[in-house]
Amino acid sequence: MKPFELERATDRAAAIAAAAASPTAQQGASIRFLAGGTTLVDLMKLGVEQPERLVDINRLGLEGIEEHRDGGVRIGAAVTNSDLAQHPLIKQRYAALSEAILAGASTQLRNVATTAGNLLQRTRCVYFRNIATPCNKRELGSGCPAIEGANRMLAILGTSAACIATNPSDTAVAMMAYDASVHVEGVSAARSIALKDFYLLPGDRPDRENVLRPGDLVTHVTLPPPPLGEKSAYLKLRDRASYEFALVSTAAAVVVSNGKIMSARFALGGVGTRPWRVPEAEGALIGQPAAEESFRRAADLVLTNAKPQSQNAFKVELAKRCMLETFKRAWR
């Protein structure tokens, strides 16, 4: 691991000013925020991340889970995954989020990993994590060997000629389905970013994964109040039962009345370069019978533009079946 300096920030303004001195908020930044460190430190050990300075943000008051008057919830950026998953409000109103968190990592990691850190996870693509191989995320223009190489775990939606890496976060999938917003403080005014607008498609710039600017500090995430009567579920399909990233996952939240679908929100993981949501497919469910045929048609819409690679064509049908089963678990 490359030697680095550690600075313990005493207030948000100091932390933001320190990070803003870095030339970029993306990978390769010379200054990075440190909270749980469960991803960052691993990547530093591999040589993928080589910051010159880490700014510890664990003393900035970024914890806490609070209910809004309107029934929504505010989740501090430094809330641990374990605390979020087990919070009564989350388990009761946002069950898919609790289930998604508990489906990821291990108990020990969940006790340390944070909400914001989970949303900012880097891909598990083997080429990204191996500095001996080319990778456009690490070094723009070096190539994407995954396209012709080991791509079984990688994306079939939102890909480009420059990158097919999959977003690995379970939390982000559930939060996407719940219309989460990410709240940020930076060198300019504080702002709120809808999670659906937070992640960037790779295009010809896979080195840019989100809309954060140098110095931006994620302070909290908000979830709007769920519709009355909404039920939700999260299903993760993987090669082994625990401590494994998704081949395909689905978070689904639905309201069913008199056998008809009144509201439907869902997002997919394991198949996209970002958590994947298709509003047109959700809209197609409204007013339809809560039946397998309706959910299957929606799944077909989601996968219409899938571009399988040499080893992951199976994900198309697997994703459809995962969606179907998740909807069944949610509304029954």
N, C-alpha and C positions, 0 to 999 in steps of 0.2 A: 504494500500500500504506500502511496506517495505521502510524505509528511505533510501535515496541514496544521493550521492554527485553529483554536477553538475559542469563540467569543460567546459569553453568556449575556444575552441582551437583557437589559433591565426595563425597557419599555418598548412599545411598538414602533414609535418614531425612530428610535435608534436602530432597531432591527431592520426596518425598511430602508433607512439611509445606508446602512452597511451593505445590504443586498443589492441596492440600486447601483452600487459602484461596479457590479459585475457587468460585463458586456452583453450578457444575454440571460434570459430566464430559463432557457432550454438546457439540454444536456451540454456539458462542456463548460458550464458557468464556473467562474473561478471562486464564487462565493455562493454557498447554499444554506438554506434553512435546515435545521436539525430538530426533529421532534422525537418520534419513536425510533427512527433510523433503521427500521427493519428491512427496507429496500435499499436506501441510500448507502448504508454501510456495506451491505453485501456487494453492491456494484463498485464501491471504492476498493474493496478487497480484490475484485476481479480486474481492476484497472479500467473499467468502463467509465466510471465517474472519477475525476481527479481534481476536486476543488482545492484551492489553496487555503480557504478558510470556511469553517462552519459556524453559523450563527445559531446558537441554542435558543429556541423560542419557548421553552417549557415553563418560563416564569412570567408569561405575558397575560395570564388570565384568559386563556382560550378554551377553558373547559366549560362544562355545564350543559345540561339539556333542559330547556324551558318550554312550557306550553304557552302559545299565544292565546289572546282572548278569543280569536276567531276559530280556535281549535287546531291550528297548525302547530308546528314545533320548530324551535331554534336549537341547532346542534353545534356546539363549539368545535372548532377545528382540531383541538387537541384532545377531544373526548376519545377514549380508547375504544377499540372495537368491542371488547368484552362489555364495557359499561353501556355502550349503545345497544348492543344486541339484547341485553338483559333488562333494559329499562322498561318498566310497566307500560308507559305510554307508547313506546315503539312496538312492543309485543301486541298491544291491544289494537292500535290503529294502523300500524304499518308492518303487518306480520311478515310480508315478503322481505322487508329490509332486515329484520331480525334473522330470518331463515337464511338469507344470502350471506350475512356476516358469519354465522355459525357454520356455513358450508365451506368457509375458506380457512386456510392456514391451520394453525394448531392453537390450543388453549394458551400456551406460553406466548406465542406471537400476538394473539388477539389481546392479551393483557398489556401489550406495549404499543402495538400499531395504532395509529390515530386516524380519525375520520378524513382529514385533509390528505394525509399521506397515502391513504388507500385510494382516494380519487386520483392521486398523482402517480400511481404505480407505473413503472416502466414495463415494457413488453418482456415476455419470457422467451422470445425467439432466440434460438441457440446461437445464431450468427451475431445478433446484437450483443450477447453476453460473452462472446469469445473474441477477444481483441486480435487474435491471430487471423481472423477472417474479415473480408470486406463487409461493410454495413452502411447503408445510406443514412441511417439514424445517427450513427457515431461520426461518420465522415462523409458528408454529402458529396455525391459523385463517384464514390468508390464502388457502388453496385449493390445488388440485392441477390446474393447467391441462393436465398431461400426459394426464389421463383423456380429454379431448376433443381433445387436440392431438397432438404428435409423440411417439408411444409405440412405435414399431417395435422399439426396443432394450430396452423395459422389461418388467416382470414379468408373468407369467400365473399365478403361484402365490404365495399368502401376501399378496395385495394387500388393500386396504381402500378405502373411499370417500375416505380422506384421503391415500392415497399408493400409487403403483404402481412406485416406484423399485426398480431391480435392484441387488443386491449385486455389486460388480465384481471381487472377488478370486478369482484362480485358485488361489492357495495354500490359501485357506480351504475350497474345494471338496474338494481332495485330503485335507486334514487332517481334514475332517468324515468322509470315508469311512474314514479310519484311526482313528477314535475318539480324536482328540486331546483333550488337556486344557490349558487356559490357567491358568498359575499367577500369582497376583497378590499383591503386598504393598501394604497401605494403612494408614490411620490406626488400624485395628483389627488383628485377627489376619490372618496370611497365609492365603490360601485357594486351592483348586483348583476350576476351573469346567470342566465338560465342554463342549467346543465346541458340542455340540448344544443346550446351554442358554445359550450365551454371547450369541447374537444374539436380538433381540426382533422380533416381527412389528410392523408399523406400527400396526395398529388405529386408534385415534383419537389416538395419540401418536407420529407418525412422527419427531418430534424426538428420541426416545429409540431408539437403535439397538442398544445392548448393555446388559449388566448392571453395567458399571463404575460405581463411586461416585467422588465427588470425591476426588482424591488417589491413586486406585488406580494402581499402576505394574505393568505386565505385566513379569515377570522372566524367564519362560521358558515353553516349550511342551513337553509330553511326548507321545510316541507309544508305545502299548503294543507289545509284541512281536507281529509278524504270525503268524497261524496257520501251522503247518508246511505247506510246499508252496504257499503263497499266491502268486499272480501278479497283477499289476495293470497298469493302463494309464490314460492320460488323453488325451482327445480334445477339441479345441476347434474349434468351427465358427464362422467369422467372415467378414466381408465382404471382407477382404484377408488375405494370408498372414502379415503380421507387424505388430507394434505396433498391435494392434486388440483391443478388448474383445469378449467372446464374445456371439454370438447365443444359442448353446447350448453347454454343455460337460458332460462326464461324467468322473468318476473312478470306476473300478470295480476291485475286488479280489476274486478268487474262488479257491476251492480246488476242484478237480475230481479225482475218483477213480473209476476204472472207468466213465467217461462220465457220472457223476452229480455234481451240484453239492453239495458238502459244506458250503461256507461262501460267503456272498455279502455284500459291503458295497459300496455305491455312493452317490454324491451328485451332484447336478446344479448347474450354474452357468448364469448368463445367463437363467434363467427364474423365479427366485424373489427375493423381497425379502430373503432370506437364503440362504446355501448350503442346498440342498434335499435332504433325506434322508427316506425313507419306510420305516421298519422293517418294516411289514406286507408291502411288496413284496419286501424282502429275504428275509423268512421264507417267502414263497410259492415261492421258488426252491430252498429246501433239499430235497434228495432228488429233484429233477427232473432230467431229462436235460439235459446241456450242449448245448442245441440252440436254434436260432433261435426256435422256438415258445415255449419257456420264457421266454426273455429278452423276447420281445414281450409276453407276458402280464404280466410284471413292469412293463414300461414303461407298459402300459395302466393298471395300478393307480396308478402314480406320477402320471399326468396326469389321473386321474379328476376331480379338483376344480379343474382349470385354468379360469381365467376370462380368456380372451383379450380384448384391447382392439381398437380399430378397425383398427390397423395390424399387429398381431403374432399373428394367429390361426395363421399358418404355423408358429409355434414349437411348437405341440402335436405335429404330426407330425414336425417336425425333431428335437425332443427325443427322441422314441421311436426314430428312426433313429440318432441319436447314441448313445443307450444301447446299442442293439443292436450297433453297430459297435465300441464300446468293450469290451463283453463279449467279443466275438470276438477282439479284439486281446489281451485280458488272458489268456484261458485257452488259446489256441492256441500 
